[in-house]
Structure formats: C-alpha cells, structure tokens
C-alpha cells in the first residue's frame, strides 16, 4: 500500500467515525466494556493462578520408608522420584532431623521434657522425602507411582486439597471464557452496524469512485481502517482505567488487610500489564477488523 493511499484511508476512517458518532460511540463503548471485563478477568485469573502456584508450593507428598531401609536404598528411591516430570523439588528429612524439629516445635519452652527420651529416638522410622509438584493436578499420577516403589511404606497426601485447587481454577477459566466470547460477539455485531451505516451514507460516493476506476481495495480500506480505529480506541480507554484501578486496589488490600497479604501475594502491576496491554490492543483491533470484514463482504459489492 502506498503511503498516500494509507493516509487517505486513515483520514476517511476518522471521517466515517465522525459521520456516525452515535453508532461509533456505541461500538467503542461496547468494545471498551468487553476489554474492561477481559482485563478484569485476566487480572483475577493470573492472580488466582499465582496464588494457586504459591499454595501448591506448600502442598507436598510425603514419602515414608519401610523399617530397616538403608541410606543407600533411600538415596536410590530419591533418584527414582526425582526423575518424574511431576516433581519440582524434594526435601529429605532424616529421623534425627525429624526428632530435632519435633522437640523444637513442641518442647521449645520446656526442653527438659525431651530429656526423658535421651538417646531413644521415638521417630526412628520417620525418615521421609517431601515431594513438591510442578502442577498440583499431577498429584494422583505421582502418588500411584510412589505406591509401586519397593521400600516405600506410606505416602501421605491431600487429595481434597489438590482436587479443590484444580477444579476451582478450571471453573474460573470456563466462566471467564464464556463471558468474554459473548462480549466479543456483541462488539462485532455493533461494529458491523456502524460500518453498514457508513456504507449506506457513502453509497453514491462509492459508485462514483468505482466509475472513475478506483480499485476494490481503495474503496474498502477506509472502512477497514474505521473498524480498526474503533477497536483500538475501545481497547485503550479501559486499559488506562484498569491500570489505575488495579494499582489502587492492590495498594489498598495490602495496607488494610495484612492477614490476607501475609498468606497471599499479588502480582506487580507492571507484570500483569506487560501481557494485558498487547493482548487487549490485539483483541480490540481484531474485533474491529473482523466486524468490518464481515460487513463489507455482506453489504459492499465492489
């Protein structure tokens, strides 16, 4: 495309928006609402996923060994577990370390209470691996494998925690996807109506342009540009609003609800918007492009 043609298409695109202010504003507002909700759901989802990941980091599968298992055998078991794709890290706790931790936790203020055991370790068979997963949804497969390893006496895990985190994450994703699809369809419909009116208003002008030799692309491009401009404007406005809302909400929650922030952390605003901004602009421009293409194909026979 020549620069002169591009400049003409952009100018005509803005003129078309001015000619149909009411429908253009309605289209921009709808896309803005769509992108706003998209950004809102995205912020919730990525923060929820971040919190799930943090919670998953604290959930582990604990592997105990048969009585009499040697250190070399325990090491071999650890090597087998470490090769599994589900495993992110493992922490080994010996029987002596388990007993020392127990004393510190339960006899911290009264260490003399532990003296009655002297050299007799009541947790002599409590050596274990604490196995942390890459994905909490993989817990079932890992536990099934661990139960088949020779020398493994017991595998402690929380099936309820794993299934709850996984199911809730899926539910949020499904609801968000459904809402976003509906809003996208409404936005495309409104842009289609806006472009249709623009074609109707300029019908005589388009005929004259065709009679003097204007190409199909030259006639269509202003309407394509119009749809893209509407889409971009509809994306930029909610992005600005979301940036300040997200920053304010996170700052308020962190300052007023320290109990929550001590358990969970929010993603920094720049990390969230480094993905949200290009995504929203792409979706906005995409909605405008698709809406205009559908309308041109249906109503503009050139």
VEXVEX-419202 format. One line per 8 residues: for each residue x negated, y, z of C-alpha. Coordinates in Angstrom, 3 decimals, always signed. Layout:
! residues N
X/Y/Z ~ ...
END
This chain:
! residues 302
+0.000/+0.000/+0.000 ~ -1.302/+3.456/-0.945 ~ -1.722/+5.999/+1.835 ~ +0.706/+8.360/+0.081 ~ +3.357/+5.616/-0.058 ~ +2.753/+4.751/+3.601 ~ +3.055/+8.412/+4.581 ~ +6.310/+8.728/+2.609
+7.736/+5.572/+4.201 ~ +6.900/+6.783/+7.717 ~ +8.443/+10.234/+7.094 ~ +11.577/+8.688/+5.628 ~ +11.754/+6.247/+8.526 ~ +11.818/+9.106/+11.032 ~ +14.372/+10.979/+8.889 ~ +16.626/+7.908/+8.850
+16.451/+7.783/+12.649 ~ +17.413/+11.470/+12.866 ~ +20.310/+10.996/+10.436 ~ +21.730/+8.167/+12.559 ~ +20.874/+9.457/+16.006 ~ +23.725/+7.740/+17.819 ~ +23.054/+4.263/+16.462 ~ +19.303/+4.759/+16.649
+19.559/+5.727/+20.323 ~ +21.818/+2.746/+20.964 ~ +19.276/+0.445/+19.301 ~ +16.363/+1.989/+21.214 ~ +18.293/+1.717/+24.481 ~ +19.145/-1.933/+23.843 ~ +15.567/-2.837/+22.961 ~ +14.383/-0.849/+25.981
+16.753/-2.846/+28.196 ~ +15.560/-6.062/+26.584 ~ +11.874/-5.214/+27.040 ~ +12.504/-3.921/+30.558 ~ +14.127/-7.177/+31.610 ~ +11.465/-9.113/+29.739 ~ +8.776/-7.201/+31.634 ~ +10.654/-7.629/+34.892
+10.999/-11.387/+34.420 ~ +7.407/-11.637/+33.247 ~ +6.183/-9.816/+36.372 ~ +8.258/-12.104/+38.583 ~ +7.207/-15.267/+36.747 ~ +3.451/-14.550/+36.701 ~ +3.501/-13.547/+40.366 ~ +5.573/-16.585/+41.268
+3.175/-18.784/+39.322 ~ +0.296/-17.078/+41.109 ~ +1.944/-17.825/+44.458 ~ +2.650/-21.421/+43.407 ~ -1.004/-21.802/+42.460 ~ -2.042/-20.381/+45.830 ~ +0.390/-22.705/+47.600 ~ -0.865/-25.614/+45.509
-4.395/-24.821/+46.629 ~ -3.325/-25.522/+50.207 ~ -1.436/-28.719/+49.366 ~ -3.644/-31.772/+49.189 ~ -3.519/-35.545/+49.064 ~ -5.409/-37.148/+51.956 ~ -7.089/-40.494/+51.332 ~ -7.999/-42.784/+54.275
-10.145/-45.892/+54.041 ~ -9.958/-49.487/+55.259 ~ -11.649/-50.208/+58.563 ~ -15.281/-51.182/+58.051 ~ -15.668/-49.360/+54.728 ~ -19.315/-48.310/+54.374 ~ -20.581/-44.859/+53.467 ~ -21.716/-46.124/+50.061
-18.273/-47.550/+49.352 ~ -16.658/-44.288/+50.425 ~ -19.014/-42.443/+48.071 ~ -18.057/-44.771/+45.206 ~ -14.368/-44.159/+45.912 ~ -15.052/-40.429/+45.844 ~ -16.744/-40.726/+42.458 ~ -13.713/-42.564/+41.060
-11.314/-39.914/+42.375 ~ -13.475/-37.034/+41.147 ~ -13.278/-38.304/+37.550 ~ -9.489/-37.911/+37.447 ~ -8.183/-34.980/+35.375 ~ -5.636/-34.159/+38.100 ~ -8.376/-33.334/+40.629 ~ -9.679/-29.787/+41.039
-11.829/-30.357/+44.130 ~ -12.370/-32.773/+47.016 ~ -13.455/-32.251/+50.606 ~ -14.886/-35.149/+52.598 ~ -14.367/-35.232/+56.360 ~ -16.224/-37.853/+58.349 ~ -14.831/-39.436/+61.533 ~ -17.240/-37.371/+63.660
-16.206/-34.149/+61.924 ~ -12.518/-35.070/+62.352 ~ -13.037/-35.610/+66.088 ~ -15.014/-32.364/+66.444 ~ -12.245/-30.419/+64.641 ~ -9.611/-32.095/+66.813 ~ -11.439/-31.101/+70.003 ~ -11.816/-27.526/+68.839
-8.120/-27.242/+67.934 ~ -6.553/-28.992/+70.927 ~ -9.147/-28.701/+73.685 ~ -10.531/-25.314/+72.768 ~ -9.689/-23.662/+76.096 ~ -10.389/-26.812/+78.129 ~ -13.370/-28.628/+76.557 ~ -13.809/-30.701/+79.728
-10.694/-32.671/+78.789 ~ -12.587/-34.255/+75.922 ~ -15.401/-35.471/+78.159 ~ -13.363/-38.480/+79.198 ~ -13.914/-39.965/+75.761 ~ -17.713/-39.480/+75.962 ~ -19.232/-41.397/+73.030 ~ -15.990/-43.192/+72.198
-14.523/-41.501/+69.102 ~ -10.733/-42.055/+69.116 ~ -10.671/-41.036/+65.445 ~ -13.275/-43.584/+64.388 ~ -11.229/-44.683/+61.349 ~ -10.146/-41.228/+60.242 ~ -12.802/-40.507/+57.612 ~ -10.973/-39.104/+54.603
-11.045/-37.222/+51.340 ~ -8.797/-34.191/+50.994 ~ -7.987/-34.101/+47.293 ~ -6.721/-30.864/+45.700 ~ -4.959/-30.883/+42.348 ~ -5.167/-28.753/+39.200 ~ -1.394/-28.976/+38.870 ~ +0.932/-29.906/+41.734
+3.251/-31.687/+39.277 ~ +0.489/-34.276/+38.705 ~ +0.621/-35.451/+42.315 ~ +2.776/-38.518/+41.642 ~ +0.418/-39.897/+38.981 ~ -2.625/-39.341/+41.190 ~ -1.044/-40.987/+44.244 ~ -0.066/-44.038/+42.167
-3.671/-44.364/+41.029 ~ -5.122/-43.886/+44.522 ~ -2.944/-46.701/+45.877 ~ -4.644/-49.124/+43.459 ~ -8.222/-48.404/+44.592 ~ -9.869/-51.106/+46.700 ~ -10.859/-49.809/+50.118 ~ -8.080/-47.207/+50.312
-5.942/-47.848/+53.380 ~ -3.471/-44.985/+53.226 ~ -2.617/-41.985/+51.035 ~ -0.835/-39.102/+52.743 ~ +1.051/-36.641/+50.540 ~ +4.154/-34.466/+50.487 ~ +6.432/-35.460/+47.622 ~ +9.076/-32.938/+48.691
+6.656/-30.000/+48.539 ~ +5.345/-30.991/+45.119 ~ +8.789/-31.553/+43.568 ~ +10.220/-28.358/+45.092 ~ +7.424/-26.167/+43.740 ~ +7.597/-27.798/+40.309 ~ +11.409/-27.710/+39.980 ~ +11.728/-24.112/+41.159
+9.065/-22.992/+38.712 ~ +10.935/-24.689/+35.836 ~ +14.267/-23.184/+36.914 ~ +12.902/-19.639/+36.899 ~ +11.382/-20.246/+33.472 ~ +14.644/-21.582/+31.975 ~ +16.759/-18.717/+33.317 ~ +14.279/-16.116/+32.109
+14.094/-17.666/+28.642 ~ +17.906/-17.744/+28.309 ~ +18.310/-14.088/+29.318 ~ +15.504/-12.938/+27.023 ~ +16.905/-14.810/+23.994 ~ +20.349/-13.247/+24.496 ~ +18.870/-9.750/+24.761 ~ +16.729/-10.288/+21.675
+19.778/-11.298/+19.629 ~ +21.754/-8.261/+20.810 ~ +18.840/-5.963/+19.944 ~ +18.504/-7.429/+16.441 ~ +22.260/-7.005/+15.909 ~ +22.179/-3.316/+16.872 ~ +19.156/-2.553/+14.712 ~ +20.899/-4.315/+11.848
+23.903/-1.996/+12.245 ~ +21.642/+1.060/+12.363 ~ +19.840/+0.073/+9.155 ~ +23.165/-0.716/+7.450 ~ +24.433/+2.813/+8.121 ~ +21.166/+4.240/+6.800 ~ +21.582/+2.278/+3.571 ~ +25.205/+3.431/+3.205
+24.271/+7.100/+3.707 ~ +21.452/+6.915/+1.157 ~ +23.182/+4.673/-1.377 ~ +23.341/+7.301/-4.139 ~ +19.761/+8.377/-3.461 ~ +18.602/+4.765/-3.701 ~ +20.363/+4.339/-7.071 ~ +18.655/+7.435/-8.459
+15.274/+6.218/-7.189 ~ +15.803/+2.879/-8.957 ~ +16.825/+4.615/-12.185 ~ +13.584/+6.606/-12.279 ~ +11.504/+3.463/-11.776 ~ +10.984/+3.123/-8.005 ~ +9.806/-0.372/-7.019 ~ +11.773/-2.586/-4.628
+9.012/-2.251/-2.055 ~ +9.067/+1.571/-2.299 ~ +12.818/+1.592/-1.667 ~ +12.760/-0.956/+1.135 ~ +9.690/+0.224/+3.059 ~ +11.280/+3.313/+4.751 ~ +13.970/+1.081/+6.264 ~ +11.352/-1.425/+7.402
+9.357/+1.390/+8.998 ~ +12.548/+2.709/+10.617 ~ +13.215/-0.646/+12.266 ~ +9.622/-0.970/+13.487 ~ +9.608/+2.600/+14.889 ~ +12.855/+1.953/+16.758 ~ +11.393/-1.293/+18.111 ~ +8.156/+0.364/+19.256
+9.985/+3.271/+20.921 ~ +12.250/+0.766/+22.646 ~ +9.158/-1.030/+23.983 ~ +7.050/+1.963/+25.069 ~ +9.722/+3.576/+27.260 ~ +10.315/+0.577/+29.596 ~ +6.575/-0.166/+29.745 ~ +5.938/+3.244/+31.281
+8.810/+2.775/+33.738 ~ +7.719/-0.763/+34.649 ~ +4.136/+0.317/+35.312 ~ +5.183/+2.814/+37.975 ~ +7.895/+0.557/+39.408 ~ +5.527/-2.419/+39.726 ~ +2.792/-0.310/+41.341 ~ +5.242/+1.265/+43.781
+6.965/-1.998/+44.744 ~ +3.699/-3.858/+45.326 ~ +2.277/-0.993/+47.394 ~ +5.475/-0.760/+49.454 ~ +5.694/-4.518/+50.119 ~ +2.016/-4.727/+51.069 ~ +2.314/-1.836/+53.514 ~ +5.709/-2.667/+55.029
+5.799/-6.473/+55.033 ~ +2.384/-7.590/+56.181 ~ +3.702/-11.011/+57.214 ~ +4.558/-11.741/+53.579 ~ +1.306/-10.371/+52.203 ~ -0.691/-12.434/+54.696 ~ +0.842/-15.577/+53.180 ~ +1.069/-14.481/+49.533
-0.778/-12.006/+47.346 ~ +0.467/-10.116/+44.294 ~ -1.386/-9.852/+41.022 ~ -3.029/-6.443/+40.393 ~ -1.026/-4.151/+38.130 ~ -3.789/-3.983/+35.505 ~ -3.960/-7.779/+35.275 ~ -0.200/-8.037/+34.717
-0.023/-5.225/+32.153 ~ -3.074/-6.341/+30.192 ~ -0.800/-9.097/+28.856 ~ +2.572/-7.371/+29.146 ~ +1.711/-4.293/+27.036 ~ +0.643/-6.082/+23.819 ~ +3.400/-8.660/+24.307 ~ +6.113/-6.002/+24.697
+4.864/-3.939/+21.738 ~ +4.728/-7.048/+19.561 ~ +8.247/-8.077/+20.576 ~ +9.613/-4.546/+20.063 ~ +8.054/-4.201/+16.609 ~ +9.083/-7.780/+15.796 ~ +12.718/-7.135/+16.705 ~ +12.721/-4.008/+14.521
+11.087/-5.804/+11.610 ~ +13.385/-8.847/+11.750 ~ +16.503/-6.701/+12.179 ~ +15.644/-4.524/+9.204 ~ +14.673/-7.501/+7.019 ~ +17.959/-9.266/+7.719 ~ +19.942/-6.129/+6.894 ~ +18.017/-5.281/+3.725
+18.467/-8.795/+2.418 ~ +22.202/-8.665/+3.111 ~ +23.122/-5.117/+2.095 ~ +20.434/-3.714/-0.215 ~ +20.498/-5.320/-3.659 ~ +17.293/-3.960/-5.166
END
